[in-house]
């Protein structure tokens, strides 16, 4: 049975407990469910299905079990493993302290701005059609690229560090 990863938008330990999210995914009929890192990352097994179908099932279960839902973006673990093994940031010269960040789009989209964009120690580097690659050096302004991404791509996105994606892909 294929393994999938759900990245939930806006989850934190303050607004959702990981055991409750795990129960939601089990109620949706998924198996071998695990939550990772207390920030809305859920790995699970399911019969082969489209990401959109799995997203809807998870969101319906959250609404039913929690009385609320979090935007859900699903990728297969195999897709994420291939993505990571491709070295998505290898073509860029980034400082060693830079955080490498992947923004997932719920469905393939288009961007309306030229890349790369650099501002305040942050860079939006590349658009793949369903992910956006960014990097930033941690500083007082934080990841300033987030507002630009949301303004241009909307709210059906969620962002994770490359390290978090790596942990989820092989969980």
N, C-alpha and C positions, 0 to 999 in steps of 0.2 A: 504494500500500500504506500503511495507517495507521501512524502513528508512536506509540510508547508510551514511558512512563517507568516504570522499576521502582525503587522506593525499598527498599533492603535494610536490615533492622534489624540494628544492632550491628556494622556493618562499619567498620573503621579500617585505616590502613596497617599496623598491627601484626598484624592477623589475616587479611588478604586483600590480595593485590596486584591492582591494577586490571587489568593485562594478563591475569591468570588469570581474573578475573571476565568479562572480555570474551570470552575463549575459551569459557567456560561458556555464555554466551548464544548464541554462534555455534554451538556444539555442539547447542544446543536447537533450531536451525533458524532463528534470527532473523537478520535482515540489517541492514547499515549500523549496527552496534553501536558505541556510544561510551560510555566511562565519564567521569564528571564529578566533579571536586573530591575525589577520593580517599576518599570516605566512603560508598560504596555507592549511587551514583546511576548508573543505566544507562539509556541511551536506545537504542531499537531499532525496526526496522520488522518487522511481522508481518501475516499475513493477519488480517482482521477476526475477532476472537474475544473471548470474555468475559475480563475481567480475571482471574477465578478460574482459567480454563484456562491463561492465560499464566503466572500465578504458579506453578501446579503444574509446568509445563514447565521453567521457570527453576530451580525448586528441585530437580527430578529431575536436571537437568544439573549443578547445583552438587554434589549428592551424588555423582554419578558421576565428575565431573572433579576435585573438590577433596577428596572424602571427608567433606564436611560441607555443611551448608546454612545459609543465613541467611533469616529470615522475609522474604518478598517481598510488597510491595504495589504493584500496577500500576494506573496511570491512563493514559488516552489523552492524548496531547499536546494534542489539541483540547479535551478537558475541562479540562485545567489552564490553557490559554490563556483559555478562557471564564471560568474561576474567577478568574484574576488580573485580567482586564479588568473583572470585576464590581465591583472595589474592595472586597474582603471586609472590610477593616479601616476603610473610610471612615466608618462610622457611630460609630466610637469616638474619643474624644479621648485620644490617646496622646502622651506626651512625645516630643520629637524623637529622643531617644537610645534609645527603646524598641525592642527586637528584636521583630519581628512573626513569629509562629511558627505553622506549620500542622502539626497532628498528623493523620496519615492512619490510618483504621481499615481493616482488611483487608476487612471486610464491614460494611454498615450496622448500627448498633447503637443503644443507648439509654444515656442517662446517668441516674444515680440521685441527682444533686445539682442544686441550683438555681444558675443563673448570673446574673450574673457572680460569680466568687469572686476576692477579692484578698487576697494574703498576701506579705509580705516583698518588695514591689516587683514581684510577679508577678501577672498576672490571667489567669484562664480566662474568655474573653469570650463565646464563642458555639459552639453545637453545630449542625452542618448535617445530621446523620444519618450522614455518612461522613467528615467532617473536624471537628476541634475547632480553634478559633482562640484563640490565647493571645498574651500579650505580657509582656515583662519588661524591666526596666532592669538591664543588667549590674551585678553587685555581688558581694560576697564569698560570698553564699549560692548564687549561680548560679540556674539556672531551677528554682525550688522547686516549680513546678506539675507537673513531670514525675512525681513520686511519686504525687501525687493522681490524675493521669490513669491511670497504670498500675494503681493500686489499684482504680479504678472501671471501667476499660475492658479490663484484662488486658494480655497481652503481644503481641497481634496488632495492634500499632500501631507507627508510627514517626514521628519528628518532624523537620521541616526548617524553616529560616528561609524567610520569604516570598521573599527574594532567591535562595536556592538553588532553590526551586520555579520561580521565573521563569526562571532560567538553564536548567533542565532542560526546561521547556515549549517553549522555542524553540531547543533544541539540534539 
